Amino acid sequence: MTNVTYRFFASANERLSVQLDFDERTYRVKLPEDAARPDWARLEFERCPNCNLPDSEAYCPAALVLAQFLPQFETRISYEKAVVEVEMETRTVVSKTTFQFGMAALIGLAMAASGCPRTRFLRPMARTHLPFATDQETVFRTLAVHLLGQYVAHGKGGAALSVSFDELKENYLQLSKVNTAMSERIRAAIKRDAAVNAVIILESFALIAPENIDYGFEDIQDLFIVEED
């Protein structure tokens, strides 16, 4: 099992710590047997309109993962400043930011690896987690992972090789609906706005890749500029 730890330093004497444990093969978040199961994490509570889980599923997998750490942030305000340290197996990333941006990185990772069918396409990016990525880095990684995934699937005989981004755009369309519904869940669970605004930030990221696909990849064009011979 592997893990990623987020530490929020609100002051010299105040630290909030969240550790996510992942299955080494699937990279899905592994929850303890005594994991919290609040009512707001039940599947039928503010259920996503595009949820494709069976009704027999008791809990929303994404909400259930978030329920393990969101109570720590119940009183946090979105613009409150913090130093956020993200410890991974091979590196540690530190950023001076706000709670909303630190939580956006954490919630994005948690949802991608939660087991929600609508976020499953993000799992390869969760495996190569890049906290606090810029818009340009997000677009670059999203498009590159999508194309490489098609190539790998083609090599295994699982799909026709294509440079189409139609599937990716559809995935993000569905993800947008998930983000909207998740915001309503969180409003019912958390008093302050840091967590809700974190999901709003994730929604803005979710729009970046489809917009670039439609408008000629304008955000990443300069990445391919090199000196002329």
C-alpha positions as CSV (number, residue, x, y, z in Angstrom):
1,M,0.0,0.0,0.0
2,T,1.2,3.5,-0.8
3,N,0.1,6.9,0.6
4,V,0.0,10.6,0.2
5,T,-0.1,13.0,3.2
6,Y,-1.3,16.5,3.2
7,R,-0.3,18.8,6.1
8,F,-1.9,22.2,6.5
9,F,0.0,24.6,8.7
10,A,-2.4,27.4,9.7
11,S,0.0,28.8,12.2
12,A,3.2,27.8,14.0
13,N,1.2,25.8,16.5
14,E,-1.7,24.6,14.4
15,R,-1.4,21.7,11.9
16,L,-4.1,19.6,10.2
17,S,-2.9,16.4,8.7
18,V,-4.7,14.1,6.2
19,Q,-3.2,10.8,5.0
20,L,-4.8,9.0,2.0
21,D,-3.8,5.3,1.6
22,F,-4.0,3.7,-1.8
23,D,-4.2,0.2,-3.1
24,E,-0.9,-0.4,-4.9
25,R,-2.5,-2.1,-7.9
26,T,-5.6,0.0,-8.6
27,Y,-4.6,3.1,-6.7
28,R,-8.1,3.4,-5.2
29,V,-8.3,4.9,-1.8
30,K,-8.5,2.3,1.0
31,L,-10.7,3.1,3.9
32,P,-10.4,1.6,7.4
33,E,-13.0,-0.7,8.7
34,D,-14.2,1.9,11.2
35,A,-14.4,4.7,8.5
36,A,-16.9,7.4,9.2
37,R,-20.2,7.0,7.4
38,P,-22.3,10.2,7.9
39,D,-25.7,10.6,6.4
40,W,-24.5,13.2,3.9
41,A,-22.3,10.5,2.3
42,R,-25.2,8.2,1.6
43,L,-25.8,7.6,-2.1
44,E,-29.3,9.0,-2.2
45,F,-28.3,12.3,-0.5
46,E,-27.9,15.0,-3.2
47,R,-27.2,12.1,-5.6
48,C,-25.5,13.1,-8.8
49,P,-28.0,13.3,-11.6
50,N,-25.7,11.2,-13.8
51,C,-24.7,8.7,-11.1
52,N,-24.4,5.2,-12.7
53,L,-24.0,3.2,-9.5
54,P,-26.7,0.7,-8.6
55,D,-29.4,1.7,-6.1
56,S,-28.1,-1.1,-3.9
57,E,-24.9,0.8,-3.2
58,A,-25.4,2.4,0.2
59,Y,-22.8,5.2,0.0
60,C,-21.4,7.5,-2.6
61,P,-17.7,6.4,-2.8
62,A,-16.4,9.9,-3.4
63,A,-18.4,11.4,-0.5
64,L,-17.3,8.5,1.7
65,V,-13.6,9.3,1.2
66,L,-14.2,13.0,1.7
67,A,-16.0,12.3,5.0
68,Q,-12.8,10.9,6.5
69,F,-11.1,14.3,6.6
70,L,-13.6,17.1,5.9
71,P,-14.6,17.5,9.6
72,Q,-11.1,18.8,10.3
73,F,-11.8,21.7,8.0
74,E,-15.3,22.5,9.2
75,T,-14.5,26.0,10.5
76,R,-12.0,27.0,7.8
77,I,-12.5,30.0,5.6
78,S,-11.6,29.8,1.9
79,Y,-9.1,32.7,1.9
80,E,-7.4,31.8,5.1
81,K,-3.7,31.5,4.5
82,A,-1.8,28.3,5.1
83,V,1.5,26.5,4.3
84,V,0.5,23.2,2.7
85,E,3.0,20.3,2.6
86,V,2.3,17.3,0.4
87,E,4.4,14.3,1.2
88,M,4.6,11.5,-1.4
89,E,6.8,8.5,-1.8
90,T,9.4,10.2,-4.0
91,R,9.0,13.9,-3.2
92,T,7.6,16.5,-0.9
93,V,5.9,19.6,-2.3
94,V,5.4,22.7,-0.2
95,S,3.2,25.7,-1.1
96,K,2.3,29.0,0.5
97,T,-1.3,29.2,-0.4
98,T,-4.9,29.4,1.0
99,F,-7.1,26.7,2.5
100,Q,-9.3,26.7,-0.6
101,F,-6.5,26.0,-3.0
102,G,-4.8,23.4,-0.7
103,M,-8.1,21.6,-0.2
104,A,-8.8,21.7,-4.0
105,A,-5.6,19.7,-4.5
106,L,-6.5,17.3,-1.7
107,I,-10.2,16.9,-2.7
108,G,-9.2,16.4,-6.4
109,L,-6.9,13.6,-5.5
110,A,-9.4,12.0,-3.1
111,M,-12.2,12.1,-5.6
112,A,-10.1,10.8,-8.5
113,A,-9.1,7.8,-6.5
114,S,-12.4,7.2,-4.6
115,G,-13.9,4.6,-6.8
116,C,-16.6,6.9,-8.3
117,P,-17.2,5.7,-11.9
118,R,-17.4,9.3,-13.1
119,T,-13.9,10.2,-11.9
120,R,-12.2,6.9,-12.8
121,F,-10.7,8.4,-16.0
122,L,-8.6,10.7,-13.7
123,R,-7.0,7.8,-11.9
124,P,-3.8,7.8,-14.0
125,M,-3.3,11.4,-13.1
126,A,-3.9,10.6,-9.4
127,R,-1.1,8.1,-9.6
128,T,1.2,10.8,-10.8
129,H,-0.2,13.5,-8.5
130,L,1.0,17.0,-9.1
131,P,-0.2,19.3,-6.3
132,F,-0.8,22.9,-7.1
133,A,-0.5,22.4,-10.9
134,T,-1.0,25.5,-13.1
135,D,-3.7,25.7,-15.7
136,Q,-1.1,25.0,-18.4
137,E,0.3,22.0,-16.5
138,T,-3.2,20.6,-16.0
139,V,-4.1,20.9,-19.7
140,F,-0.8,19.3,-20.8
141,R,-1.1,16.4,-18.4
142,T,-4.8,15.8,-19.1
143,L,-4.4,15.6,-22.9
144,A,-1.1,13.7,-22.7
145,V,-2.5,11.1,-20.4
146,H,-5.6,10.7,-22.5
147,L,-3.7,10.1,-25.7
148,L,-1.2,7.8,-24.1
149,G,-4.0,5.8,-22.5
150,Q,-5.5,5.3,-26.0
151,Y,-2.2,4.1,-27.3
152,V,-1.7,1.6,-24.4
153,A,-5.3,0.3,-24.9
154,H,-4.7,-0.1,-28.6
155,G,-1.5,-2.0,-27.9
156,K,-3.4,-4.5,-25.8
157,G,-6.1,-4.9,-28.4
158,G,-8.6,-3.1,-26.3
159,A,-9.4,-0.1,-28.5
160,A,-8.8,1.4,-31.9
161,L,-6.0,3.9,-31.9
162,S,-7.4,7.4,-32.3
163,V,-6.5,11.0,-31.7
164,S,-10.1,12.0,-30.9
165,F,-10.8,13.9,-27.7
166,D,-14.5,13.3,-27.9
167,E,-14.5,10.7,-25.0
168,L,-12.4,13.1,-22.9
169,K,-14.8,15.9,-23.4
170,E,-17.7,13.7,-22.5
171,N,-15.9,12.5,-19.3
172,Y,-15.4,16.1,-18.3
173,L,-19.0,17.0,-19.0
174,Q,-20.1,14.2,-16.7
175,L,-17.5,15.3,-14.1
176,S,-19.0,18.8,-14.1
177,K,-22.3,17.3,-12.9
178,V,-20.5,15.4,-10.2
179,N,-18.7,18.6,-9.0
180,T,-22.0,20.5,-8.8
181,A,-23.7,17.8,-6.8
182,M,-20.7,17.3,-4.5
183,S,-20.8,21.0,-3.7
184,E,-24.3,20.5,-2.4
185,R,-23.3,17.6,-0.3
186,I,-20.4,19.5,1.3
187,R,-22.7,22.5,2.0
188,A,-24.7,20.1,4.2
189,A,-21.6,18.9,6.0
190,I,-19.3,21.9,6.5
191,K,-20.2,25.2,8.1
192,R,-17.5,27.3,6.5
193,D,-16.8,27.8,2.8
194,A,-13.2,26.5,2.2
195,A,-14.3,23.0,1.2
196,V,-17.1,24.2,-1.1
197,N,-14.9,26.7,-2.8
198,A,-12.3,24.0,-3.3
199,V,-14.8,22.1,-5.4
200,I,-15.6,25.2,-7.3
201,I,-11.9,25.5,-8.1
202,L,-11.9,21.9,-9.3
203,E,-14.9,22.7,-11.5
204,S,-12.9,25.6,-13.1
205,F,-10.1,23.1,-13.8
206,A,-12.6,20.7,-15.3
207,L,-13.5,23.3,-17.9
208,I,-9.9,24.0,-19.0
209,A,-9.3,20.9,-21.1
210,P,-12.5,20.9,-23.1
211,E,-12.1,24.6,-23.8
212,N,-8.6,23.9,-25.1
213,I,-9.8,21.1,-27.3
214,D,-12.4,23.4,-28.9
215,Y,-10.1,26.4,-29.3
216,G,-6.9,24.9,-30.7
217,F,-5.0,24.1,-27.5
218,E,-4.2,27.7,-27.0
219,D,-3.0,27.3,-23.4
220,I,-0.2,24.8,-24.3
221,Q,1.0,26.0,-27.7
222,D,4.0,27.9,-26.2
223,L,5.2,24.7,-24.6
224,F,6.3,23.5,-28.0
225,I,8.2,26.6,-29.0
226,V,12.0,25.7,-29.2
227,E,14.9,27.6,-30.6
228,E,15.3,27.3,-34.4
229,D,18.3,25.6,-35.8
